[in-house]
Amino acid sequence: MEQKLSPDSAVTRPDDVPMLRASSISKHFDGVFAVRSADLTLRRGEIHALLGENGAGKSTLVKILTGVYAPDGGTVELDGTPVVFRDVIEAQRAGVVALYQELSIVPNLSVAENIMMGEKTPARAGFVDWGRLFSIAGSHLEVLNQRIPLRRLAQDLSPVQQTMVAVARALAVNARVLILDEPTASLTNLEIVDLFRTLRHLRDEGVAIVYVSHRLEEVFELCDRATIMRNGQVVAAEAVADLTIDLVISKMVGRHSDEIFPPRSRHDDEVIVEVTGLTGRRVRDVSLEVRRGEILGVGGLGGSGRSELLRLISGAQRAQAGVVKLSGKDVTPSSITHGLDAGIAMVPEERRSQGVILEQPIRENMILANLPSVSSAGLVRDARVRSLANRGMTDLQIHARGTGQKVGELSGGNQQKVVLAKFLARNPTFLLLDEPTRGIDVGTKSEIYVLIQRLAEAGAAVLVVSSELPELLGLCHRILLLHEGRLAGEVAAEHATEEQLLTYCYGRTA
């Protein structure tokens, strides 16, 4: 008989009894299995990586563990006792809490209010006992060794501070199992160090942590064990010390890491993009050229001006000085629309907030930048919309139930493909990609690399900004490095090394 657990009802178990065990879990949608006979064993006081491509079944399994979905088969045990969570609230009361990449932080509430959200508000004589509320919230931050002002509005916090507040909220509900989904996606390297220090502290206090990430270097730095999924099934569950990055990639995608990047294509000598003296708030006097069919990479440390450079070229940010030319013609854009009309398309870094409307279906998102091509006499033509959306789904191999499915229901990789399809329908001459594979699994990265290569081979000029140096080295023909807003160096990618790129990133001569 299943038992509903709460933190207060937890009992001490021998160390060999897992904190959480999922056995033979299955879940299907419309007859298609998202998870099939999956097992996950989570020990107390460990950080356990859950790995796999987008669509491998990780998110579905997490939602079953946290009460979002009911499994079609299998069992979940907490401290050795079978449990069935009817919703997220029941799971949280039992101590199983998930924190997602898009944190549910209420921006116009204080830090203390966010931490205590969902808990019984301390009251005295029918009024909120603010002193008690701040005291309790502060105690949870103290456990994390954080000194975040409790009265500060959440909207004024840095990304890592918002993450810490979300973790503190989990502690407020006595989380014993903490599930983190891509927690470092928007953090700097220094902020990641801070987060890892906190997670190790929680592990040492006996909290069991599930760590979902596409950044394999982080997994090997932080995690104790790993479960790897592919096509809805678990294909490996091993100690991280017994794995290598190449082996993990091979198990995730069914092929070796050296097959991730397509062969580097040749490009023409014809220069079709000329940027001269471009200057913005951070970027200072940057000039560059891109040839027909060339993939030009841009690297640099956080704050070096990489993303601003793309915004200036595309018209998303007005330049203080400088000229952008396509095929010799001055097209310096004054707006995104101006840039699109000139043949310049930019895929932004933050796809969920800047690239798509999550609550709208795929087809509506795809036509946002293409209204002239699907309209006539001032009216949107359904047949043209269907044709454009179906072509985009086919060309980019978007995995969805159909063009009417909401973009927010898709995996991160498929959301990125929708953004790409929207802008590629404009047939741009110059395509700008800002962190095109951030938060995307290795298999989908490979698909996007092939797509970028095909676009270049078809004659487009491509500019790629990436914080992942191996990505720049494997994908691009040339790489420009920025340091504090200025061009610090240029290398031919085929013969460059990560050390050489980093030297330029820090403003030194390689």
Secondary structure, 3 states (H helix, E strand, C coil): CCCCCCHHHCCCCCCCCCCEEEEEEEEEECCEEEEEEEEEEECCCCEEEEEECCCCCHHHHHHHHCCCCCCCEEEEEECCEEECCCCHHHHHHCCEEEECCCCCCCCCCEHHHHHHCCCCCCEECCEECHHHHHHHHHHHHHHCCCCCCCCCEHHHCCHHHHHHHHHHHHHHCCCCEEEEECCCCCCCHHHHHHHHHHHHHHHHCCCEEEEECCCHHHHHHHCCEEEEEECCEEEEEEEHHHCCHHHHHHHHHCCCHHHCCCCCCCCCCCEEEEEEEEECCCCCCEEEEEECCCEEEEEECCCCCHHHHHHHHHCCCCCCEEEEEECCEECCCCCHHHHHHHCEEEECCCHHHHHCCCCCEHHHHHCCCCHHHHEECCEECHHHHHHHHHHHHHHCCCCCCCCCCEHHHCCHHHHHHHHHHHHHCCCCCEEEEECCCCCCCHHHHHHHHHHHHHHHHCCCEEEEECCCHHHHHHHCCEEEEEECCEEEEEEEHHHCCHHHHHHHHCCCCC
